[in-house]
Structures are given as structure tokens and as C-alpha cells.
Amino acid sequence: MPRKPEVCLVSPARNEGPFLLEWIAWHRAIGFDDIVVLTHDCTDGSDDMLDALEELGLVRHLRHYPRKNESPVRNAYRKAHKDPRVLAADWVMAMDIDEYLQVFVGDGTIHDLVVNNGQNCLGMAINWKAFGSNGINKWQDKFLRHQFTRAADGQVEANVFFKSIFRDLHLFGRLEEHGPVNFSKDWGGANIWVDSEGVHIKAIRLTKPPQHYRESAKRRITHSAAQVNHYAIKSLESFSLKGTQLSGSQRIHRHNAEFLALYDCNDIEDLSAQSREDAFEAEYKKLVDHDHIFKMHHNCCANYVKRLSKLTNTAPNDDPRFLKHKALAGDYWRSD
């Protein structure tokens, strides 16, 4: 029998504590062999939780140290690009904590996707599917996949971007958010990008920094074999908090009214992220069955509510969510 390929998932994350456990469990459930989360300067306790998860062998946690005014995301990917296990992986994919891969071929795992549709390419582009706020105003400690079930419909602007899964990272000069760049070999033959159906995308060139990832074009958007659920908005309260922060990649305030108008898409119902609940629950149980992980998660949630309270200039102690999560964190409560 041929060797099963090693598939690695890489993500930068800062102060994403409330969302980490669901994201890790989901991507373990769909078959990623190595999940690497890179953090810097966390204040919510999520870095300590990731350290604890690494000790249990459930994720790998790398810390990185961006310079002042440097893109933290670019620095994180530079760190990942030097990691021996990431470089040695048969396939690598980079995604953010608000992105969830869905696979609709084979048994619904990442391995079946690359075996079925990725055999004759260097990389595969998997389109976003933008999920809106679903009319939810307040943040709740509930699974994103269960709360936000309405999305943009088909070949529209909100879905035009993609994330890539690809081979031979060592042949690229740099790893970036949507795919690697600066390919050191000749483009062509098997060195091509395909969409998630396995169809050659001629417009994409990764031998130098691409002009724009919208080269994939609306007419080439496909969700039939796979999609990346993009929960860029979440609740309107969470989106308001993002609006106070610089983007980790572009170092600008990009989560504004224009962004909300583009990505708060609630056109159709899409329940695809609830299709593997048994596998997900088994992986989630591996994470939260450890009492200290459970408490660390609630510590992150309490600190998240503290940040939300600043939006309205209210005291955290006046918010029942803060009191609940602080109590559940118990002796792991650490204020940011």
C-alpha cells in the first residue's frame, strides 16, 4: 500500500483563545496530520493553552517575534517556512482561525481531496465561501459552525478569494496567506495550480508575487468538491472588536463598514460544516477532557469579554458572560 501523505496545516493566531478548540478539533477531524499554530504577544492566555495542548500532542505551538511595524502574519509564515516538519510535509495549507475547510469528495477528509483531485498539480486553490452574521449581535461561547449557517451564494465577489494546499514548500521563497510565492523551478507540466475540482487554473502564476488573487475570477469559483468556510464577521459584536485592531497581515484598519457590506452574506443556508459531527465530537473530546484545557479555554473567554466591554465603556463585572467564564476558569483565571 502507498504511504499516506503527511498533510500540514499552518495558522498564525493572536488572542484567538475562544475560537481555537473548535478550529483545532475540526481540522483534526478532517484528517490534518500536523496542525501548527504560531502566536506572538498574546494577552488572553491562548498561548499558554496552546503550550498545554502541545504537551498533550494535540497541536504544535510555535512562538514568533515580529519586529516593530512588521506584518505579524508575514513573520509567522517566515517562522513556519523554517520549521523542519512543515518543510518535510507532503502537502501544506495555510488558513486563519476563522477559516474551516470543507471537503465534499471521498470520505470528506483532506487526504481524499488531494488523492482524488490533486495528483497532477503542484497546488490546489480552494475558494472561500463567506458566512455572515446570521442576525446574531452578541458573542456567545458556542461553535461558529452551529451559529453562522448562512452564506454568500455562488460566484460572487465575497467568494472570489481562495486558500491553497500545495506540495514542495522548500521550492518556494516565501509562504503567504493564500499560497506560496517565488517558485524556484520552471512553471508548467505538473507545476501548475488547479481548482478544487482538479481543473487547471491558467491565470495563477506563483513564480513571483501575484498581482492579485482575484485572478481566479468569479466565473472560476467552485464549491462542488471543497470550500473554505470563511467566518470573517461572526457576531456583530465580535466584528466591532475587530474594527478596533490593525489587520495582522496588512497593518491597517480593514474591518470597516465596507468590509461588513461585502462579507456579511446571509443569502443561502449552508449546513455543510455540520456534516461530520461524530468525528468532530471525538476530536473535541480529546481536547476538553483535560480539566486544565477546559479552564484555560474559559480564561480566554473571560478575557475576550473584557475586551468586548471596552467597546461600550462598561465594567466587565457588569457582564454575566464575564462572571460565568471567570468562574469556570477557576484557578486558571489570568487577567489580560
JODA-V431794 format. One record per residue. N is the residue number from 1. OMEGA is omega in whole degrees, -180 to 180 (* if undefined). D_FIRST is the distance of its C-alpha to the first C-alpha in Angstrom with 1 decimal. Layout:
# JODA-V431794
n-><N	N>
omega-><OMEGA	OMEGA>
d_first-><D_FIRST	D_FIRST>
This chain:
# JODA-V431794
n-><1	2	3	4	5	6	7	8	9	10	11	12	13	14	15	16	17	18	19	20	21	22	23	24	25	26	27	28	29	30	31	32	33	34	35	36	37	38	39	40	41	42	43	44	45	46	47	48	49	50	51	52	53	54	55	56	57	58	59	60	61	62	63	64	65	66	67	68	69	70	71	72	73	74	75	76	77	78	79	80	81	82	83	84	85	86	87	88	89	90	91	92	93	94	95	96	97	98	99	100	101	102	103	104	105	106	107	108	109	110	111	112	113	114	115	116	117	118	119	120	121	122	123	124	125	126	127	128	129	130	131	132	133	134	135	136	137	138	139	140	141	142	143	144	145	146	147	148	149	150	151	152	153	154	155	156	157	158	159	160	161	162	163	164	165	166	167	168	169	170	171	172	173	174	175	176	177	178	179	180	181	182	183	184	185	186	187	188	189	190	191	192	193	194	195	196	197	198	199	200	201	202	203	204	205	206	207	208	209	210	211	212	213	214	215	216	217	218	219	220	221	222	223	224	225	226	227	228	229	230	231	232	233	234	235	236	237	238	239	240	241	242	243	244	245	246	247	248	249	250	251	252	253	254	255	256	257	258	259	260	261	262	263	264	265	266	267	268	269	270	271	272	273	274	275	276	277	278	279	280	281	282	283	284	285	286	287	288	289	290	291	292	293	294	295	296	297	298	299	300	301	302	303	304	305	306	307	308	309	310	311	312	313	314	315	316	317	318	319	320	321	322	323	324	325	326	327	328	329	330	331	332	333	334	335	336>
omega-><178	179	176	-178	174	-178	-173	176	-177	177	166	179	173	178	178	-172	-177	-171	-171	-172	178	-177	180	-178	-180	-175	167	-178	180	164	178	-175	-176	179	-175	177	-178	-178	173	170	179	178	-175	-178	-177	178	177	178	178	175	-180	177	178	178	178	179	-174	179	170	-177	176	174	178	-169	179	175	178	180	174	175	178	-180	179	178	179	-180	175	177	-180	-177	180	-176	-175	-178	175	-180	-177	-177	177	178	178	174	176	177	176	-178	176	-179	-178	179	174	-180	-175	177	179	-178	177	-180	178	179	179	177	-177	178	-177	-169	-174	-175	-173	-178	173	-179	-177	177	-179	-174	168	160	-173	179	-177	-176	178	179	-178	-177	-172	174	175	177	178	-178	177	-175	-180	-178	-170	-170	178	-168	174	-175	166	-169	-179	-174	-177	-177	-168	178	180	167	-174	166	-167	178	165	180	-177	179	-180	-180	-175	173	179	-173	-173	179	179	178	179	178	-172	-178	179	178	179	-176	176	-179	-180	172	175	171	-174	173	-178	-179	-177	174	-173	-173	-173	175	-178	178	175	179	-177	-180	-179	-178	174	174	177	173	-179	-175	179	179	177	177	-173	-178	-179	175	172	176	-176	-180	-175	-176	-171	176	179	177	178	179	177	178	178	-180	179	-172	172	174	-179	-178	-173	179	176	174	-174	-178	-174	-177	179	178	-180	-180	-178	-168	176	-173	-177	-171	-176	174	178	-178	-175	-178	176	-173	-176	-173	-180	179	179	-177	179	180	179	179	179	-179	-169	175	176	-171	-178	177	177	-178	179	177	-178	172	177	-180	179	178	176	178	176	179	178	-177	179	180	-177	179	178	179	178	-178	176	-179	-179	179	179	-179	179	-175	177	179	-180	177	177	-176	175	179	175	-179	178	*>
d_first-><0.0	3.8	6.5	8.7	11.9	15.1	17.8	21.4	24.6	27.9	31.4	34.9	37.1	40.7	42.5	39.8	39.9	40.5	37.5	34.8	33.5	32.8	31.2	28.9	28.0	27.3	24.9	23.1	22.9	21.3	18.5	19.9	18.5	21.7	25.0	27.9	31.5	34.2	37.8	41.3	44.7	43.8	46.8	45.4	43.5	40.0	39.2	40.0	37.8	34.9	35.5	35.5	32.2	30.7	32.0	30.0	26.8	26.8	27.5	28.5	32.1	33.5	37.3	38.7	42.4	43.5	46.8	49.8	49.7	46.1	43.5	41.7	38.6	38.5	39.0	36.1	33.7	35.0	34.2	30.6	30.2	31.0	28.6	26.0	23.2	24.1	24.1	20.7	19.0	16.7	19.0	22.5	24.9	28.5	30.4	33.6	34.3	35.9	32.8	30.1	27.0	26.5	23.5	24.2	21.0	18.0	18.3	20.7	18.6	18.5	14.8	15.3	18.3	16.7	13.8	16.4	19.4	18.7	16.6	19.8	21.9	22.9	23.9	24.6	27.9	28.1	31.7	33.8	35.3	38.5	39.6	43.3	45.4	45.6	49.3	48.5	51.0	50.4	47.4	45.9	43.3	41.0	37.6	37.8	35.5	38.0	41.1	40.5	39.3	41.3	40.2	41.1	40.6	38.5	39.4	42.0	42.8	41.4	37.9	37.9	36.3	32.5	30.1	27.2	23.6	22.7	20.8	22.4	25.2	26.5	27.6	30.0	33.4	33.5	31.7	33.8	33.9	32.6	30.4	30.6	33.3	34.4	31.4	31.9	30.3	31.3	31.0	29.5	26.7	23.5	25.8	27.0	27.2	26.3	27.4	25.2	25.1	23.6	27.1	28.4	31.2	33.6	36.1	34.0	34.4	33.1	34.5	37.5	38.5	38.4	41.7	40.7	37.6	39.7	38.8	36.0	39.0	39.7	38.9	35.2	34.7	32.0	30.7	28.9	25.3	26.0	29.1	30.3	33.0	35.8	38.2	40.7	43.8	43.1	46.5	49.5	50.5	47.3	47.7	51.2	50.0	47.6	50.6	52.3	49.5	48.5	45.2	42.7	41.6	44.9	47.5	49.6	50.6	48.5	48.3	51.6	53.1	51.5	48.0	48.7	50.0	46.9	44.2	45.9	44.4	44.7	44.7	42.0	40.3	36.6	34.9	31.3	31.0	31.8	28.9	26.5	29.3	27.5	24.6	27.3	29.7	27.1	26.6	30.3	31.2	29.2	31.6	34.9	34.8	36.0	39.7	40.2	37.7	39.5	42.8	41.6	40.5	44.0	45.6	43.9	45.2	48.7	48.7	47.5	50.5	52.8	51.8	52.3	55.7	56.8	56.5	59.4	61.2	61.0	60.4	57.0	58.8	60.1	56.6	55.3	51.7	52.5	54.1	51.3	48.5	50.7	51.3	47.6	46.8	49.3	49.4	46.7	49.1	49.6	51.8	50.7>
